[in-house]
Amino acid sequence: MNDINFKLRKELTGKIPELLKCFQCGTCVSSCPAEKYGKAFSPRRKILAALYGDEKIINKELWKCVTCNSCNERCPQDVNPYKVLIKLKNYAIKNNLVEESLKDQEQLVKKTGFAIPITDRANRQREKLGLKKLNNIKILEDFSIEHEEKNKE
C-alpha cells in the first residue's frame, strides 16, 4: 500500500462506517471461496484498501466476490464485510467506475444487490446448513442497503 488518500478514505468511511470496525484479523478470508480458489480476491484486502483510500480498490477483483455471505457470518467485529463489498460495488456503479466488461454484472447488482444470481437451490442449501435465506437487496442512494422480502409464489 502507498500513502493514505485521506479524502477518499473519509468519503468511504463516511458512507460505509462499518469499515472502521475492522481490525484486519483475517477471519473473513478463512471462509472465502473467491480467495481460496482465485487468490486475487480477499475481503480483508478490499477493506484495508478502502481504509487506505486506495483508488485502485475499484477494479475487476472487487467483482469476484461470490456473495456467499460466509465472511459476514464469521466476522467477530460485526464489520459485515459482505455488505461492505456490496456498498463498494454500489460506489463504483454510482461513480461510473465499472469497466465495460463488467456491465452485465453491474446491471445484476442494480437489480438484485448481488453480483451473481441467488437461486432457490442455493437458498435450500443454506436452509439445510442452518443459514438465513438470501433475498434481494435494495441499494439506496446513500450507499446503504436494505433487504427486500422475496415474493412468495
N, C-alpha and C positions, 0 to 999 in steps of 0.2 A: 504494500500500500504506500501511496505517496502521502503528501501533506493532506491535512484535513481541509475540505472545502466547507467552511463554516456556513456559508449562505445556503448551499444545498442541504447540508445536514439539518440546519434549523427548519428549512421548509419541510423536509421529510419527517423529522421528529414532531413537528407541529401538526402534521396531518396524520402521522402514524405514531402516536405516543408509545405504543407497545414496544417500539424499538429500544427505548430507554431502559426497559426491564431486563433485557438480555445481558447476561454476564459471560457469554461465549463458552458455556460448559460443553457444548457439542452433543448433547443428548438428542437433539433433533436430527442430527446426521446419522446416528447409530441405527435408525429405523427407516431411513430414506431410500426407497428403491431407485430413485433417479441418481442419487450419489453412488449407491452400491454398484449399479450396472453401467453408469455413464462416467463417473468420476469428474466430469466437468461441472456438474451442478452440486451445490451444497446450500441448504437453507442457512446454515451458520455463516458461510462466506457472504451470502447475499445480505444478511442482516448487518454483518460487520462493514461491508461496503457502503451500505446506507448510512451507518453511523459515522463513517469517514466522509460522507458526502461525495463518494466516488461517482463521477459522471458515467463511468463505464458499467455501472450496475444495470443499466437498461441495455441488455444485449440478448442474443439468442439464448443464452444459458438460463435467463430468468424464466423463459417459457418451457423449460424442460421439466418443471415441477409437474408431477403426475396427479396432483390434487388428491392424494390418498388420505390426507389429514393425520397421518401417523405422527408427524413431528409435533403437531398440536396436542395430540393425546398424551405425549410423553414429556412435554416441556415442564420442568419443575418450577419455572418462574412465571408461568402463565403469560408468556410473551405472545402466544398464539401465532407461531411462525407461518402457519398455513394462511391465516387471514392477512398477515403482513405481506406475504408474497402476492396475494390477490390485490392488495392495495397498491403494491409496487407496479403490478401489471396495469392496474387502472390508471396510475400516474403516467405510465408510458403511453397508454392509449390517449388520455386527455391532452398530453403534450406532443402528440404526433411523433412519438419516438419509436414506433413499431416498424420494423423492417418490412419491406414489401412481401418477402417470402412468408411472413407470419400473419398476413391479413386475414386468412380463414380462421386462424386461432383467435385473433383479435375479435372477430365477429362472434365467435362462440362465447368468449369471456363476456362480451357486452350483453349477450342474450341470457346466459345461464350463470355467469360468475365463475365458471370452470374452464380450464384450458383444454380439457378432454371431456367427452360426453360421460355423464353419470348414468349408468344403465341400471335397469331393475335387477339384473343379475348381480351387479356389484353391491347394491343395497341388500339383497337377500344374503349375500356372503357376509356383509357387515353385521347383519342381524344375528347370524349364526355365531359370530365371534363376540357378540355382546356389545357391538359398537352402534352408535347412533346412525340413523338413516341420513343420507346426504340429500338435501333439497337444493333447488336453485337458489342462487344468492343474487339479491338486487344490489347493484353497485350504485351508490348515491353520489351526488355532486361533490360532497366534501371528502371523497375517498373512503368513506365508511361503507360498511356493508350490512345488509340485514337479510336473514334467511326468509324465503318465501315458503308458504305451505304448498306442498305439492298437491295438485288437483287429484282427488280421489276418483277413480273410474269405476 
